[in-house]
C-alpha cells in the first residue's frame, strides 16, 4: 500500500474550493510492526487501523500535530501507511489559510505540515479515503518513474526497517538529502 499510494492524488474539500496534492512520500507500518499503533491490538484510539484498507487513521502526535495514515489491510487486521509528504498541485491559496508566508516546498513537507495545510484532524478519522468525500484519494493517471526507499524517520522501535518510500528526485520530500537518495 505504501508504494501504491505514491503518485496518487489527495483531494481535500475546503471552504472556498479544493486543495489537491500528489502523494510523494509514505511510511509503512505493517502487521506486527513494534513501531505501529496497531502493535498492541485494537483500542478505541486506533480502531480505524483495523478497518478494511483505505480508511483514514488520524491521531494527534505529541499534542501538537495531527498525522494522516491510511489503513492497509483487511477488516480486523491492524496496519497502516503514514502520509509523510505531498506535492501541492492546486488550491494552494486554500492551504495557506494562516496568512503566514511559507515556502511552497515546505507547505506539505512532513506529516504534521501536510495535515495542517489540508485542515485534517480527528473529524476525518475512519473516513473511507477511496470514496469521494471531504477528503479522498484518487488518480489522475500520472505515473511514478522511480521509487526510492530508506529507513523510517524519527523512530526508536523498528528504526532500521526500510519501510519509507518516496518519489525519487521530488522536491517536496521531508527527509534529509542522505535519506532521499534512491536507496538510502
C-alpha positions as CSV (number, residue, x, y, z in Angstrom):
1,X,0.0,0.0,0.0
2,X,2.9,2.4,0.8
3,X,4.2,2.1,-2.7
4,X,0.8,2.0,-4.3
5,X,-0.1,5.4,-2.8
6,X,2.9,7.2,-4.3
7,X,1.8,9.3,-7.2
8,X,-1.9,9.2,-6.2
9,X,-3.8,12.4,-5.7
10,X,-5.1,13.5,-2.2
11,X,-8.1,15.8,-2.5
12,X,-9.5,17.9,0.3
13,X,-12.7,20.0,0.0
14,X,-12.2,23.2,1.9
15,X,-14.2,26.4,2.3
16,X,-13.8,28.2,-1.0
17,X,-12.5,25.3,-3.1
18,X,-10.4,22.2,-3.4
19,X,-6.9,21.6,-2.3
20,X,-5.2,18.9,-4.5
21,X,-1.8,17.3,-3.9
22,X,0.2,14.4,-5.1
23,X,1.4,11.8,-2.5
24,X,5.2,11.8,-2.8
25,X,6.4,10.1,0.5
26,X,4.9,7.4,2.7
27,X,6.0,5.1,5.6
28,X,4.6,1.6,6.1
29,X,3.6,0.2,9.5
30,X,2.9,-3.4,8.6
31,X,1.2,-6.1,10.8
32,X,3.3,-6.9,13.9
33,X,5.5,-3.8,13.5
34,X,6.6,-2.7,17.0
35,X,6.6,0.9,15.8
36,X,3.0,0.7,14.6
37,X,0.0,1.9,16.6
38,X,-1.8,-1.4,16.0
39,X,1.1,-3.5,17.5
40,X,-0.6,-3.9,20.9
41,X,-4.0,-4.6,19.4
42,X,-7.3,-2.8,18.9
43,X,-8.1,0.2,21.1
44,X,-10.7,3.0,20.8
45,X,-7.9,5.3,19.6
46,X,-6.5,3.0,16.8
47,X,-9.8,1.3,15.7
48,X,-9.5,2.9,12.2
49,X,-6.3,0.9,11.5
50,X,-8.4,-2.2,11.8
51,X,-10.9,-1.2,9.1
52,X,-10.5,-2.5,5.6
53,X,-7.8,-0.9,3.5
54,X,-8.3,2.7,2.5
55,X,-9.7,4.3,5.7
56,X,-8.2,7.3,7.4
57,X,-6.5,6.9,10.8
58,X,-5.8,10.4,12.2
59,X,-4.2,11.0,15.6
60,X,-2.7,13.8,17.5
61,X,1.1,13.4,17.8
62,X,2.8,14.9,20.9
63,X,-0.2,17.1,21.4
64,X,0.8,19.4,18.6
65,X,0.2,17.9,15.1
66,X,-2.3,15.7,13.6
67,X,-1.0,12.9,11.3
68,X,-2.9,11.2,8.5
69,X,-2.5,7.5,7.9
70,X,-4.3,5.0,5.6
71,X,-5.3,1.6,6.8
72,X,-3.7,-1.0,4.7
73,X,-5.1,-4.5,5.4
74,X,-8.4,-6.3,5.6
75,X,-11.0,-5.8,8.3
76,X,-9.8,-6.8,11.7
77,X,-6.1,-6.7,10.8
78,X,-4.3,-3.6,12.1
79,X,-1.7,-1.9,9.8
80,X,-1.3,1.4,8.0
81,X,0.7,3.8,5.9
82,X,1.7,7.3,7.1
83,X,1.5,10.0,4.5
84,X,4.7,11.9,5.0
85,X,4.8,14.5,2.2
86,X,2.7,15.9,-0.6
87,X,3.4,17.9,-3.7
88,X,0.8,20.7,-3.9
89,X,-1.0,20.8,-7.3
90,X,-4.0,23.1,-6.9
91,X,-5.8,25.2,-4.3
92,X,-2.5,26.3,-2.8
93,X,-4.2,29.5,-1.6
94,X,-6.6,27.4,0.5
95,X,-3.6,25.5,2.1
96,X,-2.0,28.8,3.1
97,X,-5.0,29.9,5.1
98,X,-2.9,31.1,8.1
99,X,-1.6,34.0,6.1
100,X,1.9,33.2,7.2
101,X,4.4,33.2,4.3
102,X,5.5,29.6,4.0
103,X,7.8,28.4,1.1
104,X,5.8,26.2,-1.2
105,X,8.3,23.5,-0.8
106,X,7.7,23.5,3.0
107,X,3.9,23.7,2.9
108,X,3.2,20.0,2.9
109,X,6.7,18.6,3.6
110,X,6.3,16.4,6.7
111,X,3.2,14.6,8.1
112,X,2.2,17.4,10.6
113,X,2.5,20.2,8.0
114,X,0.5,18.3,5.4
115,X,-2.3,17.6,7.8
116,X,-2.3,21.3,8.9
117,X,-2.3,22.6,5.3
118,X,-5.3,20.4,4.5
119,X,-7.0,21.0,7.8
120,X,-7.1,17.3,8.7
121,X,-8.0,16.4,12.2
122,X,-9.8,13.7,14.3
123,X,-13.0,14.5,12.5
124,X,-11.5,12.7,9.5
125,X,-10.6,9.6,11.4
126,X,-12.3,6.5,10.0
127,X,-13.3,8.2,6.7
128,X,-13.2,6.0,3.6
129,X,-10.4,7.7,1.6
130,X,-11.1,5.6,-1.6
131,X,-14.6,7.1,-1.9
132,X,-15.2,10.8,-2.9
133,X,-16.0,13.0,0.1
134,X,-14.4,15.9,2.0
135,X,-11.1,14.0,1.9
136,X,-10.3,11.3,-0.6
137,X,-7.5,9.7,-2.7
138,X,-7.8,9.2,-6.4
139,X,-5.6,9.0,-9.5
140,X,-5.0,11.5,-12.3
141,X,-3.3,8.8,-14.4
142,X,0.2,10.2,-13.7
143,X,2.8,7.5,-13.1
144,X,5.9,7.4,-10.9
145,X,9.2,6.9,-12.7
146,X,11.4,5.9,-9.8
147,X,10.6,4.9,-6.2
148,X,13.3,5.3,-3.5
149,X,13.3,3.6,-0.1
150,X,15.0,4.3,3.2
151,X,14.7,3.7,6.9
152,X,11.7,5.4,8.5
153,X,12.2,8.8,10.2
154,X,12.0,9.6,13.9
155,X,11.6,6.1,15.4
156,X,13.2,4.2,18.1
157,X,11.4,0.9,17.7
158,X,11.9,-0.8,14.3
159,X,14.1,2.1,13.2
160,X,16.2,0.0,10.9
161,X,13.3,-1.2,8.8
162,X,13.4,0.1,5.2
163,X,9.7,1.0,5.1
164,X,9.9,4.6,3.9
165,X,9.1,5.1,0.2
166,X,9.3,8.2,-1.9
167,X,9.2,9.5,-5.4
168,X,12.9,9.8,-6.2
169,X,14.1,13.3,-7.0
170,X,10.9,15.0,-5.9
171,X,11.4,18.5,-4.4
172,X,8.8,18.1,-1.7
173,X,10.2,15.2,0.4
174,X,10.6,15.5,4.1
175,X,13.8,13.5,4.7
176,X,17.4,14.6,4.6
177,X,19.3,14.5,1.4
178,X,21.1,11.4,2.5
179,X,17.7,9.7,3.2
180,X,16.3,10.9,-0.1
181,X,18.9,9.2,-2.2
182,X,17.2,6.5,-4.2
183,X,18.3,3.7,-1.8
184,X,19.5,5.4,1.5
